[in-house]
């Protein structure tokens, strides 16, 4: 099951992220892929807001991970700088704790990712338009996508 959704504005991106946030539970993992400027961090910021996080959420490019408190704890990882690295950041604690985790550039740590997750690819069509391709991996995420797009 693959779901594609085009959005034509920042507001539609934020709405999609907020709707997803309402369905998230502890230990949920979302991976984000897309070129620079596709909207990974923008989507993550809206998701965090949907989780009730009031702090400013920005890309943890240099710190690898930032953690926030909201309705659920929230881990935001940008693993771009881990390319060609075997760095173990305590993956089990990150992915199997109480938090929702979003990983940008997730393909770089594929071997550490949970077997089940929601993989999202974001494609920039123009300044405002984006195409989201959601690939649920596992029954939990298939149900989540069905609920999100009912």
C-alpha positions in Angstrom: 0.0 0.0 0.0 1.5 3.3 -1.1 -0.4 6.6 -0.7 0.3 9.7 -2.7 -0.9 13.1 -1.7 -0.3 16.4 -3.4 -0.4 19.7 -1.4 -0.5 23.1 -3.0 0.4 25.3 0.0 2.2 25.5 3.2 -1.1 25.4 5.0 -2.0 22.1 3.4 1.3 20.6 4.4 0.7 21.8 8.0 -2.8 20.3 7.9 -1.5 16.9 6.7 1.2 16.9 9.5 -1.4 17.9 12.2 -3.7 15.1 11.1 -0.9 12.6 11.3 0.2 13.9 14.7 -3.3 13.2 16.1 -2.9 9.5 15.2 0.6 9.0 16.6 1.5 6.8 19.6 4.6 6.2 21.6 7.4 4.4 19.6 6.0 5.5 16.3 8.8 6.1 13.8 8.5 8.3 10.7 11.3 8.5 8.2 11.6 11.4 5.8 13.4 11.5 2.5 13.6 14.3 0.0 16.1 16.6 -1.7 17.3 19.7 0.1 14.4 22.2 0.2 11.8 19.6 -0.3 10.1 20.4 3.0 11.3 17.7 5.5 11.9 20.2 8.3 8.8 22.2 7.5 6.7 19.0 7.8 8.5 18.0 11.0 7.8 21.4 12.5 4.1 21.1 11.8 4.0 17.6 13.1 5.7 18.8 16.3 3.1 21.5 16.7 0.4 18.9 16.2 1.9 17.0 19.1 1.5 20.1 21.3 5.2 21.2 21.2 5.4 24.9 21.6 9.2 25.2 21.4 10.8 26.2 18.1 11.7 23.1 16.2 14.6 23.4 13.8 16.8 20.9 11.9 19.3 19.2 14.2 21.8 19.0 11.4 24.9 19.6 13.6 23.6 18.0 16.8 22.1 14.9 15.0 19.1 14.8 17.5 16.9 17.1 19.4 14.3 16.1 21.9 11.0 17.9 22.8 8.1 17.4 25.2 4.5 17.7 24.1 1.5 15.3 24.1 4.2 12.7 23.5 7.9 13.0 23.8 9.4 13.8 20.4 12.8 12.9 18.9 13.8 14.7 15.7 16.9 13.3 14.0 18.8 14.6 11.0 21.3 11.9 10.2 22.8 13.5 7.1 26.2 13.9 8.8 26.2 10.2 9.7 26.9 9.1 6.1 29.7 6.5 6.0 29.6 6.3 9.8 28.9 3.4 12.1 28.0 5.7 15.0 25.7 4.1 17.5 23.7 6.8 19.2 21.7 4.3 21.3 19.2 3.4 18.6 17.2 1.0 20.7 16.6 3.8 23.3 15.7 6.2 20.6 13.3 4.0 18.6 11.8 1.9 21.4 11.3 4.4 24.2 8.2 6.4 24.8 8.8 9.0 22.1 7.6 9.6 18.5 10.7 9.7 16.3 11.2 11.5 13.0 14.3 10.7 11.0 15.5 12.9 8.1 17.8 11.3 5.6 16.8 7.9 7.1 18.4 5.8 4.3 21.8 6.6 5.9 20.9 4.5 9.0 18.7 1.9 7.3 20.2 -0.9 9.3 19.3 0.7 12.6 15.7 1.6 11.8 12.8 -0.3 13.3 11.3 -3.0 11.1 8.0 -1.2 11.1 7.7 2.5 10.4 6.0 5.1 8.2 8.4 6.1 5.3 7.5 9.4 3.7 9.1 10.8 0.6 8.6 14.5 -0.2 9.0 15.8 -3.7 9.2 19.6 -4.4 7.1 20.4 -7.5 7.4 24.2 -7.3 7.7 26.9 -4.6 4.4 25.8 -2.9 3.4 22.5 -4.3 4.7 19.2 -2.9 4.0 15.5 -3.5 4.0 13.3 -0.4 4.5 9.6 -0.9 3.6 7.6 2.2 4.9 4.0 2.4 3.6 2.2 5.5 5.9 -0.6 6.6 4.0 -2.9 8.9 0.3 -3.4 9.9 0.3 -0.5 12.5 1.3 2.0 9.8 -1.1 0.5 7.2 -3.9 1.2 9.6 -2.5 4.6 10.4 -2.5 5.5 6.7 -6.1 4.2 6.2 -7.2 6.3 9.1 -5.3 9.4 7.9 -6.9 9.2 4.4 -10.4 8.0 5.1 
